[in-house]
């Protein structure tokens, strides 16, 4: 629990020092400074400060030894004439403004060591102005509200002037603390909270809210935003902006910046924006059972980690950029509120750009499309789901499920799932979970280990594996065409599956296509899979093909350096099998309409069956069953002109044999 200990210790000190100023004690001008500022107490207990005349640029600079607001409120008088106020009714004019225009900016600077406590309304009488409260000792807001202000800035920074003009603030210390009664600034255009630390333990309501935390050499306020400049470290803390479980922020637009190396933002409450929400930190951004919400877009940018642990991040557009992303449904700490978000990141469009590792055990959801880029993606019992295209690029991907799968349909509760396309580009991919697309799947990788995994596309799929494809206990299938390109295949099968499209039980895993299936192996294939397609099946291998299961299609073409069949090679139309060295059949080869075999050596101890058969073999040995209607030709197939023709050797046991030479 040391990680966040500074918050509780620091805030306790802040609350104690802030409470020295009672609700009755309020504003005390700094008597050591020559100024025209004066204050009075109104009949209802509120106070009015007649501010100093502004400079030529419209800045009224007022200095105080104490600046508190009691529950009756405070008026900053920016009118030389009588004014009607919400805090105190009608008040007299400010004589300090008799010779000047009203102030554009009212700067209230605390010069003592006393922290400020704001417990009531702050109102500007007369012309609307930008109100700044600058107190390096800290500012606590407990029920503060703002009336007739164009902008409000609470800062623990020291004002910095350039040629007599306010250029910004230098922040070295102090906390901005929002406590239970909260802060309301819904009618100002901009609200700024600028401190070394910012803690939100109550509600904040604003229009455009900017929070900047950390030691900053210079923070400047401009129309539309805040800019910072800092090369400072803050080794005394790990969190600069802390939103507790009781804290909340509601605004049109929210920008949060933790600007020191290695320190970040923690949210256990609610951060909600009607427009864009942007959080950036040089340390971690942690969402611990909290909610970060936007009706437009969310951008989280961390130079360290983004941790969404049992929290919710939701917006139409979500962009996450970090060194690492951790998304899970962990329970973090003890909370008074019962909030369970299961580690969810929700959006219409999601862009996840992570320098190192994404560890997901929760839900990454996008209704339209999702792009993920990382050095490593680890999806363990988690969901990565897109309603449109899902694009994943990583050096290594691990998609792991410990819950198993339903036998007759895809499990749409876990895995990598898309209602559009799934495109995966990785140096290595381990999948013993599920990869499913309602449209197409394209996987490009050097190494694919899908043992005990499912890869399913309702439309087409292309698996392009440069080196080895490991397929033990796997199910790979499509509703239409399936293409597999692999340097080498290892696919020993020993478990039971019901295939999604066939709905037929076997004692192996399966490779299946509702349309055509193309299977290309750079080396050898030892097949224990059921390989099936409603259309054409094309299998090529540079090395040997050993088939111990069933390969079937409307048409079936198999070509390899060597073919050994101890299973079933069957086609509803035609079957073609070619080998560079030898073709050995101990099983069944069947082409309903036609069958063509070609190899320098053909040995049959099984069954060869077709309405019309051609066997191209300089050497043919038969001890099995040959159906009537076959011809044996003593050469290789005519189109293979580079192969050497040899004398025909025929060895037939008790079989009628028709031999035709070219």
N, C-alpha and C positions, 0 to 999 in steps of 0.2 A: 504493500500500500504506500510505499515511499514515492511512487511515481507522481501522485497528485497532492502530496502532503503540503506543498507550499500554498495551495489554494486555501485550505482550511486554516492553516496557521496565519497566513497573510490576511485573509479576510476577517479572521477573528480580531487581529490587531486593528484592522481598518474599522470594524464595527465599534470596537472599544473607543478608539480615538475619535471617531465620528460622533459618538454618543455624548462626548463632553459638551458639545453644543446642544442645549436642550431645545425643545420645540419653540420656546419663547425667545431664545437668543437667535439672532438672525444676522443682519448685515452690519458690519462695522467698517467704515472707510479707514484706510491707512492714514493715520494722523501724521506720520513722518514724511509724507509725500505732499508736495504743494499741488493742490487740485481744488476745483470748485464743487466737487461732488458733495452732496448732502442727502440725508435720508430723514424720513419722518414716519411715525406710526399712525396708521389710519384707525378710525373708530372701531372697526371690526377686528382689530388685532393684526391685520396685514401691514406690510411696510411698502413705502414708495421711496425709490432712489432717484433723485434728480441727477442724471448722468452729466459728465463733462461734455463740453462742446466738442464736436468732432474736428478732426484735422481736415486739411484741404481735400483729402481723398475720402472723407466721410467716416473715419474711424474714431469712435469715442473710447478712449483708453481710461479705465477706471481701476484703481488699486484698493485692495481691502486687506485688513488683518484677519477678518472673518467674513465668509460668504456662505450663509446658510439660508434656507427657506423653511419657515415653519408651516404648519398645516393651514394657516390662514392665507398664505400666499405672499408674493412679492411683485411689485410693479417697477419696471424700468421706464422712467418717464422720458419719452422721446418727442414731446410736443411742448412748444412754448405757450400754447393755449390750453384752456380747460379741456379735459377729455372724459368721456364716459367709459369706464372700465368694467370688466366682468368681475374682477377681484374686489374692488372697493367702491364701485359706483363712480360718481363724478369726483375728479381730482383737479387741483390747480395746475396751471402751466409750469413749465421748467424754465426759470429765468436764465439758466446757463445757455439756453438756446436762442435768447433774444436776438443775438447778433449773428446767428449761423443757421444753416439749414439743418433739418433733422439728421441724425446719424444713420449711415448705411450699415455699419457694423458696430455693435456694442461689445467691447472686450472687457471682461471682468476678471482681473488677475489677483490672485491671493498671494501676498508677499510674506506671510508668516509661516509657521510650521503647523498650522491648524488645518485639518482636513475639512472638506465641505460635506454637508448633509442637506439634501434637497427633499423636502417632505410635503410640498404643496405646489400650487400653480405659480408659474412665472409668466407675467404678461408684459408686453411692450405697449405702452400707451402712446397714441399718436401714430406716426408712420411706422409701418412694419420694418423690422431690422433683423440682421443676422446676429444672434446672441452667442457669445463665446464665454464659457466659464473655464478658466485655466488655473488649476491648483495642483502643483507637483506633489502635494501630500496625499492626494486621493480625493475622490468624489463618490459619495454614496447617494443613489437615487432610490427613494422609498415612497412612491406615490407622487412623483413629480410629473407635471403636465405643463404644456407650453401653449400660450395664446398670443396670436398676432405676431408670430416670428416667421421670417422667411426661411431661416436655417438655424439649427442649433448645434453647437459643438461643445461637448464636454471633453476636456483633455487634462492630462497630468503633465503636459509639456510646458516648457518655458517659451513664451513668445519671442520670436526672432524678428528683428526689424532690419530693413535695408533702406538706407536713405530716408528714415522716418516712416517708412511704410511697413506694415505687417507682411512678412514673407512666409511665415510658417511657424513651426514649433519644434523644439528640441526635447525629446523624451528620454529621460534617464531613469525615472522611478515612478511609483504611484499606481494605484489601481482604480479603475472605474468599476463600481459594484452596483448592480441592480438587484434590489432585495424584493421581498414578498409583494409589496404593494405596487411594484412595477414602475414603468415609465410610459407615458403617452405623448406622442408628438405626431399625430396623424395629419395635422393641417400645415405643417412646415413642408417645404419641398424637399429639404435634405436634413438628415440627422447624422452627426458624426460622434463616435465614441473612440477617443484616441488616448491610450495609456500604455504603460509598460505591461500591465495585466488588465484584462477585462473579464469580469465574472458576472454571469446572468443567472440569478436565482429567483427571478420573477418574470412577469410578462413585459415585453417591449413591443410597442405598436408605433410604426412610423411609415413614412411614404418611401423615401429612398434612404436606406440605412447603410452606413459604412462604419466598420469596426476595424481599427488598426491597433495592433498590440506589439510590444517589444521595444527595445532600446533603439531609437531612431535618431540619427544625426539631424535629419530634417524631414518634417512632414508638412507639405503645403496643401492648402485647400483651394480648389479651383471650381469653377462652375461645372457641375456634373460629376465631380469626384474628388478623390484625394490621391496625391502622389507621395511616395516615400523614397528616402535614400538612406541606406544603412549598410555598413560593413561590420557592424558590431556583433559580438557574440553575447549570449545570455546564458551562462553556464549554471545559473542559480535555479533554473526551472526547466521543466519539460513541456509544460502547457502554458500558453499565454492567453488564450481565449477559452473560457470554460463555461459551458452552458449546462447547468445541473438538471436533474430529473424534474425539478420544479420550475425550470426556466423555459421561456418561450420567446420567439421573435416572430412578429407578423409585419410584413412590409411589402410594398410594391416591388422594390428591388433591394437586394441584400448583397453587400460586398464585405468579405472578411479577410484580413491579411495578418498573418503572424510572421513578422519580418526579421527574426533573428535565426541564425544557424542552429539547427538541431531542436528547435522548439516549435510547438504546434498548436492544434485546435482540438478540443474535446467537446462532444455534444452527447448529452444523455437526455435532453429535453426535446423541444420542437422548434425547428427553424423552417419558416414557411414564407415563400415569396410568390406574389401574383405574377411577377415578371421574372427576370433573370436572377439567379443566385450563383455567386462566385466566391469560392473559398480557396485561398492559397496559403501555403505554409512551408517553411524551410524544415520543419519537423513533421511529425505524424499528424494526419487528420483522422481522428477517431470518432466513430458514431456508435456509441455503446447503448443499445436498446433505445436509441433516439430516432427521430424522424427528421429528414432533410427533404423538403418538398418544394416544388415550384410548378406553377401552371405554364411556364414557358421553357426554361432551360436551366440545367445545373452544370457547373464546371467546378470540379475539385482538382486542385493542382498541388501536389506535395513533392518536395524534394527528398522525402523519405518514404513513408508508407501511408496508404489509405487503409484503415481498418473499419469495416462495417460488421460489427459483432452483435447479432441479434437486432440490428437496426433496419431502417427503411430509408432508401434513397430513391425518390420518385419524381419524374418530370417527363414531359414529352420528348425532350432531348437531354441526354446525360453524357457528359464527357469526363472521364477520369484519367488523370495523368499522374504517375508516381513511379518510384523505384520498385515498390511492391504493393500488391493489393491482397488483402485478407478479407474474405466475405464468408461469414458463417453465422450459425444461429446460437452462438455461445451466450451463456448467461454471465453478465459481467457485474460483479459487486452486488450490493443489496439496495433495492429501490422501494420507495413507498408506493409507487404507481405500478399497476399490473399492465405492462405493455410488452407485447410479443410481436415482433415483425419478422422473425425467422431469418434475418440476414438477407434482405431483399434489395436489389437494385432494379427499379422499374422505369421504363421509358418507351416512347415511340421509336426514337433513334438513339442508339447507344454507341459511344466511341470510347474504348478502353485502351489506353496507351501506357504500358507498364514496362519500365526499363528492365526489371529483373523478373520477379515471380508473382503470378496470380495464384492464390490458394483459395479455392471456392468450395465451400460445403453448404452454401445457402442457395439463393436464387438470383441469377442474372437474367433479367427479362426485358425484351423489346418487342413491341407490337409490330413494328415495320422492318427495321433492320438493325444488325449489330456487327460492329467491327472490333476485333480483339487483336492486340499486338503485344507480345511479351516474349521475354527470353525463355520463360518456363510457365506452362499452364498446368495446374494440378486441380482437377475437378473430382473431388471425392464425395460421393453420395450427394452431389449437388446438381442443380439445374442450370443449364445455359440454354435459354429458349428464345427464339426469334420468330415473330409472325411473318417476317419476310426473309431476306437473305441473311445468312450468318457466315461471316468471314473470320477465320482464325489463322494468324501467322505467329509461329513460335519456333524456337530451337527444339524444345521438347514439350510434348503434350502427354499428360496422364489422365485418362478418363476412367475412373474406378467406381464400381458399384458393389456394395456388399449385400444388397437386398434380393438379387436374382430377378428373373423376368417372368412375365406371363407367357405361357406356351403358345397361345393362339393369336396374340396381338402385341404390338409394341407397347412398352411401358412408358407412357407419356408423363410420368411423374418424376423421372430422374434421367440425367444424361445430357447429351448435346442434341437439341431438338430444334427443328425449324419447319414452319409452314411454307417456306420458300425453298431456297437452295442452301446447302451447306458446302462451304469451300474451306478446306484445311490445307495449309502449307507448313510443314514442319520437318526438321531434320530427323526427329524420331517421334513416333506416336505409339503409346500403349493404351489399348482400349479393352478393358474387360467389362465395360459398361455398355451404354447404348448410344449410337449415333443414328439419328433418324431425320429424314427430310420428306416432306409431302411432295417436293418437286425433285431436284437433282442433288446428287452428292459428288463432289470432286475432292479427292485426297491425293496430295503429292508429298512423298516423304522418302527418306533414305531407308528407314526401317519401320515396319508396321507389325506390332504385336497385338493381335486382336483375339488372343486365346480367351475363350469363355465370353467373348463380346458379341454384340449385335451391330451390324452396319446395314441399315435398311433405307431404301429410297423408293417412294411410291412411283417415281418416274425413272430416271436414268442414274447410273452411278459409274464413275471412273476411279479406279484405284491404281495409282502410278507409284510403284515401290521400286526404288533403285536397287536395293540390296535384298533383304530377306523379308518375306511375308510369313508370319507365324499365325496359324489359324486353328490351333487345337481347340475343340469344343466351340467353335465359332459358328455364327449364322451370318451370312452375307447375302443380300437379295435385293431385287428391284421389281417394280411393277412393269417396267419396260426393259431397256437395254442395260447390260452390265458389262463393263470392260475392266479386266484386271491385267496390269502389266507389272511383272515382278522379276527381279534378278534371280531369286530362289524362293521356293515355297516349302514351308513345313506345316502340315495340316493334319496331324494325327487326331482322330476323333474318337471319343468314347462315352459321350453322354447323349441324352435324349432331348430332342426338340420337336416342336410342331412348327413347320414353316409358315410364315405369315401369309404367303400367297397360295401355296399348295394345299395347306391344311391337311397334310398327310404325315403320319408319325413314322419316324425312322429311329435307328439307334445311332445316328451320327448327327453332326452338325450339317449345315447345308449352305450351298451357294445356289441362288435361284434368281431367274429373271423372267418377268412377264413378257418381255420381248426377246431381243437378241442378247447373247452372252459371248463376249470375246475375252479369252484368258491367255495372256502372253507371259511366258516364264523364260528369263534369260538363262537359267541353268536347268535344274531338274525339278520334277513334280512327282511327289508321292502322295496320291490322292486317297484319302479315307472319307472324303466328303460326298454327300449327294449333290451333284451338280446338275441343274435342270433349267431349261428355258422353254417358254412357249414358242419362241422363234428359233433362229439359227444359233447353234453353239459352235464357236471356233476356238480351238485350243492349240497353241504352238509352244514348243519348248526346245531350247538349244540342246539340252541334255536328254535324260531319260524321263519317260512318263510311266509310272507304275500306278495302275488303277485297281483299287480294292473295293470300290463302291460302285455307285450307279451314276453314269453320265448320260443325259438324255436331252433331246430337243426335237423340234420339227425336222431340222437337218443338223448333222453333226460332222464337223471336220476336225480331225486330230492329226497334228504333224509334229514329229519329235526326232531326236537322234536315235532313240530306242523306245519301243513301246512294249509294255508287259501288261496284259489285261487279265485280272482274276475276278473282275466284277461284271458289270453290264455296260456295254456301249450300244445304245439304242436310239433310233431315229424314226419318226413317223413318216418321213419321206426318204431321204438318202443319207447314207453313212459313208464317210471317206476317212481312211486311216493310212498314214504314210510314215515310214521310219527310214532313217539314213543307214542303219546297220541291220537291225532285226526287229521282227514283230512277232510276239509270242502271245497266243490267246489260250488261256485256261478257263475263261469265263464264257460270256455270251456277247456276240457281235451281231446286231440285227438292224438292217435298213429295210423298212417295209416295202419300198418300191425298188431301190437299188442300193448296191454296196460295192465299194471299191477299196481294195487293200493293195499296198505297194511297199515292198522292202526287199533288199537283197536276199534275206532269209525270212521265210514265214513258217511258223510252227503253230499248229492248231491241235489242242487236245480238248477244246471246249466245243462251242456251237457257233457256226457261221450260218446266218439265215437271211435270205432276201429273195424277192421275186426275180431279181436279176443281179448276178454277182460277177465281178471281174477281180481276179487276184493276180497282180503283177508281182512275180517272184522268180528270180533265177533259181532259187532253191526253195522248195515247198515240202513241208513234212506235215502229215495229217494223221492223227490218231483219235480225232474227235468226230463231230457230226457236221456234215456239209449238206445243206438243203439242196434239192434239185435246182437246176437252172444256173449253175456257175460255170465260169470259164477261167482256166489258169493260163496266164501268158508269161512266157519265159524271160521277159524283159521288165525293166522298171517302167513306170508310167511315161508315156511319150514326151510329156513336157519337161521331164527331168533329164535333159540331154547331157548334163555333166556327170551322170552316174554311169558306172561301168557295167556293160551287159555281160552275162556269164552263162555257161551251160546250165540247163535246167536239171535239177535232181528232184525226183518225185518219190515219196514214200507214203503209201496210203494203206491203211489197215481196213479191209472189208468195206471200202466205200466205192460207189460208182464214181468214176472220174472221167471228165471230158477235158482233154488237154489240147490247147490250141497254141501254136507258135506263131509269132509275128512273121 
